[in-house]
């Protein structure tokens, strides 16, 4: 067992549920790598307890927190400040302790950009389709808009949420955005950000079986467990040349958070490979 002492720095992640989180192992790995005396703890926090949890964590001197599903927007009113990127995204996944309260950051944004880059691609002049309109869809849409995508289409179960995301992005970027009831084909990059395919919804896909991936260069599913979702299996079978799950993004966003709290992690791709070996449970 890892031993702690009076100088151990405490970090953690809040979410509901939290049991599936791989962040404690990833941050533990980074802490060992950098020789930092820290603990990283999962906290199961219900929505109604967010104000008390954040106030209590600050009072306890918890140096930083990650925020995961479904609290990435809900924590915002309880922070003292948002950094510019987090403000533009409208969702937060990393909190950094300051005297007055926590400052909110969004490292999913960098995680998404790095995932696309890991396949040798960028968003520049690409058409992008995103399923979902929750806490992961916001950084996906903003990464695409910021990276110079020529068009973004949004598809979500609750159309109003997709419309809100579209107007949010339009308030920062002059970009063509459309909200549709079903996923259209012919997009260069497809980013799947819903929870369809995960947990109780494992085996399901947000696109119908006859969806055509023709012309798609990259299919990216933010889900990392199971390793291959029905969506990714469908994309692979359809011949999409680049297919990637959410695991590398999880490591990239964690490395970015670790950089905000402690120090930058070099050679991220080597760590993705190593952590994939250590953590994948199918
Ligand atoms: P995250 O932070 O990972 O984005 P979230 O904010 O809870 O998680 O968002 C989950 C996304 O999955 C939402 O877009 C949600 O659709 P709604 O906006 O309609 O809630 C989508 N989602 C969840 N369950 C779904 C289901 N059974 N069918 C289709 N979409 C679903």
Boltz pocket constraint, residues with backbone or C-beta under 6 A from the ligand:
constraints:
  - pocket:
      binder: B
      contacts: [[A, 68], [A, 69], [A, 70], [A, 72], [A, 131], [A, 132], [A, 133], [A, 134], [A, 135], [A, 136], [A, 137], [A, 156], [A, 157], [A, 158], [A, 159], [A, 161], [A, 193], [A, 194], [A, 195], [A, 196], [A, 201], [A, 206]]
      max_distance: 6.0
